[in-house]
Amino acid sequence: MIKIQTSCKSIKNLIILHKIKNINKNAVVTSINSFSNSSRYFRQQYGLKALNLKSNNSLNKCTVELTKKFYSSNNNNNNSNNNNSNKQKKEDEIREEDTVENLSKELLQFDKLTTNKKDWPLNSEVIIYPSLSTHFIGAKGPVNLPNIFSDKMIPNSSGKTYIGLFLVKEQFRNATDPTLIKSADAVHHIGVLAQVSYSPLGYYMFEIQSRIRIKSISNNSYPFMAQIEPYLPNEVEDDPRIPELTKKIDELVKNFQKLYPDSYTLLKSSDFLKQIQSLKPSGYPTAIMNYYGLNYPDQCQLILETDSIVDRLDKMYQLLLKEEKLLSIQQNIYREIEEKKSKDQKKFFLNEQLKKIKSQLGVDQDEKEQIIQKYQNKLATLLVDETQRKIIQDEINKLSTIDPSSMEYNSSRNYLDWLTNLPWKKYSEEFFDLQHSKEVLDKDHFGLNDIKQRILEFISIGHLKGSVMGKIICFVGPPGTGKTSIAKSIATCLKREFYRFSVGGLFDEGEIKGHRRTYIGSMPGKLIQCMKLVQTSNPVILIDEIDKIGKRNLGDPSSALLEVLDPEQNCTFVDHYLDVPYDLSRVLFICTANSDQTIPGPLFDRMEVIYLSGYVEEEQIQIVRNFIVPKTLRECGITSEQLTISDDVIKQLVKFYSREVGIRELERLIEKIMRKSALMLVNGQKSVHIDLNNLEEFLGIPTYSSDRYYDVTPVGVVNGLAWSQRGGSTLYIETTAQQNNNSQNKTTKSKNSNGGNAPRLRTTGKLGDVMTESSSIAYTYAKNFLLMIQPENKFFEENSLHMHAPQGGISKDGPSAGVTMVTSLLSLAMNEPVLNNLGMTGEITITGKVYTIGGVKEKTIAAKRSGLTCIVIPSNNKFDFEELPQYIKNDIDIKYAKEYKDVFEIAFPNKKHLLQNII
């Protein structure tokens, strides 16, 4: 045993152990390789590349034992050598270095496969390094080698370390880091051999040496080791096609350098051309590919794997043509950008020169001073209070201190534009001419006499008072009844500017009160925008669809409208963007809604509501004849000589093709007739006349028939009258009995006496909660009423009843069907039909009182449309009926009821004598 005199931290001590004759050489080699797994550590610490040998897996156990023994022996000897002199240590190190050099040569003889290959990896084995790009011989560059890769790199006899670069297959290229791909099947089996060196700057560099091919995978763990062999195809360099292809490629290279000089700056054009012309044909493609660095992995891999030089050159030529097209597009884009940049720079320089020249000549001020002076001039003409004037002046002073290139400068300018362009205290001249107003209303609208009268009254008050400030009008009515057009007519009557905006589905209160200036893209609300647009502070503003305004937790636009529509608050309306009070008190606000049930309560309380019931048949006929037909003829370019429509056709349209209380559906029908007529005129027909004989050719069969289901009303059926947002309609109530046989009657009586299943009332027809409650009240009252007039009648005690409202697909609800339900039940119980052509409406209390309902006009119109000649309404609605136009009341026999016995007397004239039994 030799005495070890140096520290065990040096790998050289293990080599000295080779002198121990009783230790096998293979064991020493294995020990060295196992101990020096971290090649990077020994390269940095000792520079002993040649000692990082490949371990023998079969001797791992021996290596571990030998290393443990060596460590313990070495630690004991270190303590005994502490007193040696420095000179002796240096001599020992020099002697040991010589020994290492000799022993390294001796140990390397075990590498039988690579003894004569100085530029080939040890044992023809390399690490498989997945690459996202294809490399060619001669290429250089940095490479990312994690420790798990660098720890397995083994130098050959010349101290050179190698890895194999193999392109990752297309389906595995999603990974951002190729070293994370842990599958040997994820790479192509033909790649390149790269020599790896460690840079002093702390990273690895590679240089491609040759093409290689994987023979087999040496291990099953990551990273993978591969047995490789040189990939040397049979290359014929004297093929006559080679010079032709190289000449084409040379021309492309020259063209690239000429047209796209900024794209490739690694070498000068002349140097590169001389360099490639001196290469052999086998090295020519790799030089081209390395120079241009084409980023087409799959095409480059195909070139790398191609055997024939001719095929490689041809594929490379096609790839360069593709690159030329891409470079052409890139160059055009670059040229456009440069031209735009140069124009902008030129414009900037010229503007700066112009500013300097004007400044020196004293001709003009700069742009910023001009803008500030413009705002000062506008402020001098504004009719604003001192508080508002101070705010605007402060903002102008602030603008003068801001650099024009900052974002705050543009924000401040926008704010001043809004402040100085608003019509502060500018008003349109008040105009209250009743004759002019009446002419405008009659011209724009037919009928609606009560609405016109109400508008004239409103204008009359404005005439006496001098203004109409403090009024908010709300028109409520079905769609298509002219609510928006009436608002426009009012603006025309008053000769004021008109502005409309809709709040239907609006969820953002910023649309009303604006956004704060802290937000990017902020702007004032609709009201301030209106003021700037109309340039007057007393316009007519229409807020449309106010019953459909949205609401959410983060904001409530209806609450924002409270300040706008409150006469006591809108004189100091503050928009979030302006943050300055603005007077809206002289604005005439008009709102529209289809129903007053969905208007928010606080808003509804601030408005004066005017109800529009819609048009009756006579009004619709006049509107179609005098307004819709002439208007549609003008829009379609048809003259009255080319197309004529008879009055009978118009009546047929109103009665059987349209059932809405508005006129929109009638407009669509007339437009349909016009379109078909225009086609006939273009095809050569000179004129078109439409009458009842050919109406179905234009519109098809009638959409509606009569609402009446029965010519003679049967027992248990009563014709009620209903109201909806689209107008009025008839609503039949039908009741029938579920009869039992005698045995069942006895059973039923016994059950009833014992508190079992009693006769009951079942309702169908998609009735709402209110109508369901009305049916229960009607059932109770009908039983009590029958008991009073016919005590001997046991109908309700012996029969279960089924009450139905036809058209079950339509939801029905409302508080005015009580008297109709009671009458239907009594008709069935007494087996007596009601008076023919009779309709009724009214809610009933459980004690028999008939109280007020709504929609008298709509229900009366529905009764006339269905051919009813007599209707019963509550006595409290007498005033509503008498206010109706006479042409609506014609042919209608109106009856009033205060209690249900009044209804009974009208509905059952043959049973009036039974009322004598009522005490």
Secondary structure as UniProt FT lines:
FT   TURN            8..9
FT   HELIX           12..16
FT   HELIX           17..19
FT   TURN            21..22
FT   HELIX           25..35
FT   HELIX           39..45
FT   HELIX           49..51
FT   HELIX           57..59
FT   HELIX           60..80
FT   TURN            81..83
FT   HELIX           86..107
FT   HELIX           108..110
FT   TURN            115..116
FT   TURN            118..119
FT   HELIX           122..124
FT   STRAND          125..131
FT   TURN            137..138
FT   STRAND          140..143
FT   HELIX           147..150
FT   TURN            151..152
FT   TURN            157..158
FT   STRAND          161..168
FT   HELIX           170..172
FT   TURN            173..174
FT   HELIX           178..180
FT   HELIX           184..186
FT   STRAND          190..198
FT   TURN            200..201
FT   STRAND          204..217
FT   STRAND          225..230
FT   TURN            237..238
FT   HELIX           241..259
FT   TURN            261..263
FT   HELIX           269..277
FT   TURN            281..283
FT   HELIX           284..292
FT   HELIX           297..305
FT   HELIX           309..361
FT   HELIX           367..381
FT   HELIX           386..400
FT   TURN            404..405
FT   HELIX           407..421
FT   TURN            424..425
FT   HELIX           434..444
FT   HELIX           449..465
FT   TURN            469..470
FT   STRAND          472..476
FT   TURN            479..480
FT   HELIX           483..494
FT   STRAND          498..502
FT   HELIX           510..513
FT   TURN            517..518
FT   TURN            520..521
FT   HELIX           526..534
FT   STRAND          540..544
FT   HELIX           546..548
FT   TURN            553..554
FT   HELIX           557..564
FT   TURN            567..569
FT   HELIX           570..572
FT   STRAND          573..574
FT   TURN            576..578
FT   STRAND          581..582
FT   TURN            585..586
FT   STRAND          588..593
FT   HELIX           601..605
FT   STRAND          608..611
FT   HELIX           617..623
FT   HELIX           624..628
FT   HELIX           629..636
FT   TURN            640..642
FT   STRAND          643..645
FT   HELIX           647..652
FT   HELIX           653..657
FT   HELIX           664..682
FT   TURN            683..684
FT   STRAND          688..690
FT   TURN            692..694
FT   HELIX           695..699
FT   TURN            715..716
FT   STRAND          717..724
FT   TURN            725..726
FT   STRAND          727..738
FT   HELIX           742..753
FT   TURN            754..755
FT   STRAND          761..764
FT   HELIX           769..789
FT   TURN            791..792
FT   HELIX           795..798
FT   STRAND          800..804
FT   TURN            808..809
FT   HELIX           818..830
FT   TURN            836..837
FT   STRAND          838..840
FT   STRAND          843..844
FT   TURN            846..847
FT   STRAND          849..851
FT   HELIX           856..865
FT   TURN            866..867
FT   STRAND          870..874
FT   HELIX           875..877
FT   HELIX           878..882
FT   HELIX           886..889
FT   TURN            890..891
FT   STRAND          893..897
FT   HELIX           900..907
FT   HELIX           909..917
//
